[in-house]
Amino acid sequence: MCSHSGGWSEVGSPGEVQCRRCGVRRFRHYGAVRPVGLPHALVPSASERRAADLAAARQVAFAVGVARWSPPRAHRPR
């Protein structure tokens, strides 16, 4: 494993350098890809979560060989 102690040489376009020992390239002239701060969590809607759960249940039913499967009906209190 190279510690890149051999130094860096400018190669290719400006800002592109290469380790003299192992040849790995590094690019210095661009900003960080990740924006400042933590990423926002994406939370699907209730209907999207239900649809995903039903799709997964259908796949499991298919995988275990259940011939007829229907989604559970919504519980309606009496």
Beta strands, then each sheet from edge to edge (+ up, - down):
strand 1: 8-10
strand 2: 16-19
strand 3: 25-27
sheet 1: 1+ 2- 3+
end
